[in-house]
Amino acid sequence: MLNIVTIIVVTMFFSCNDSFNQVQKIGVSENEPIGIAENINLKHTDSGRVTANLLSPKMLDFTNRDFPYNEFPKGIVLNLFDEQNKKSIVVADYAIVYDKTDLLDLQGNVVITTADNRVLKTEQLYYDQKKEWLFTNKPVTFRTETDIINGNGFDSDSKFKTAEVLEVTGIISVED
């Protein structure tokens, strides 16, 4: 008798687990987010020091999808702080973060202002969070202390140490 009860309980457990997954999906259209957050003020810390602060009026959570992501339809302001607590700012009209690839897609009036006042402007910019790499193949304007460089693409590490404007169309100062 104990074996029969055990078999029934185990069967119910595994059946319930599948049913639970189905119940989670009830009432959520596949085109709707699983969650909505408003007035986000997310802070990331490392060893007690704030390294990033994400501000956004709205976030849509689509992590219930086969290819999960979070969407920021009303844009973002991202403040990044280096080891000396100097702030760089990233602004975009729209952003989407893909969980599986750690890729951030920034769109619409994307402006990055670094702590040393270099400014990058473009309509779309990708950021690979794993490799800490920025890139685009869209037209860009990159302003340094001495130059304004226009081009059709951009490649750089996140600290702008290897910043490179591709297919340059602007004027660059060259020392003799």
C-alpha positions, -999 to 999 in steps of 0.1 A, spaced: 0 0 0 29 24 9 44 19 -26 12 28 -43 8 60 -23 45 69 -30 39 63 -68 8 85 -67 25 113 -48 55 112 -71 33 112 -102 13 141 -88 44 160 -80 58 158 -116 24 164 -130 19 195 -108 53 208 -119 43 208 -155 9 222 -146 25 250 -126 45 261 -157 12 262 -176 -6 281 -149 22 307 -149 15 314 -186 -23 317 -181 -34 353 -185 -2 365 -201 -4 370 -238 28 361 -256 30 397 -268 26 412 -234 54 417 -208 54 395 -177 61 426 -156 61 464 -159 82 487 -137 80 525 -135 103 552 -123 133 529 -121 163 540 -100 186 509 -101 220 511 -84 248 486 -90 275 484 -63 309 468 -61 325 464 -27 301 490 -13 309 516 -40 282 526 -65 295 518 -100 263 524 -120 230 540 -116 202 533 -142 173 557 -144 143 551 -166 106 560 -165 95 525 -176 108 490 -181 90 461 -197 100 426 -186 99 400 -214 120 374 -196 92 348 -201 102 346 -238 124 320 -254 149 348 -260 144 369 -228 149 406 -227 140 438 -209 128 468 -228 130 505 -219 105 522 -243 108 556 -227 146 557 -227 174 555 -201 199 576 -183 229 555 -171 254 571 -148 287 551 -147 313 558 -120 350 548 -123 374 540 -95 380 577 -88 342 582 -87 343 602 -119 310 601 -137 303 592 -174 267 595 -187 249 574 -213 215 587 -226 192 571 -251 155 574 -262 151 537 -262 170 507 -249 167 469 -249 188 444 -229 191 408 -241 196 385 -211 212 355 -229 238 375 -248 243 404 -223 239 428 -253 225 463 -248 209 480 -278 207 518 -274 186 537 -299 175 572 -307 196 603 -298 223 582 -281 248 604 -263 277 592 -242 296 619 -223 327 606 -206 342 618 -173 369 636 -194 343 654 -215 346 633 -247 312 630 -264 299 604 -287 266 609 -306 248 584 -328 213 570 -335 222 534 -324 249 519 -303 255 484 -290 272 475 -258 285 440 -252 285 438 -214 307 406 -213 334 421 -234 328 457 -222 328 468 -259 309 495 -277 301 494 -314 279 507 -342 279 509 -380 256 540 -380 269 576 -385 286 590 -354 301 622 -342 329 619 -317 341 651 -300 374 652 -281 392 682 -265 407 691 -299 386 675 -326 352 668 -339 353 635 -359 324 623 -380 323 588 -394 302 558 -403 308 535 -374 325 533 -341 344 507 -321 358 511 -286 364 495 -252 340 508 -225 367 532 -211 373 548 -246 410 539 -245 408 523 -279 381 545 -294 381 544 -332 357 562 -356 353 542 -388 351 556 -423 361 590 -410 344 620 -428 354 648 -404 385 668 -397 412 655 -374 442 675 -361 475 658 -368 508 668 -352 539 672 -374 
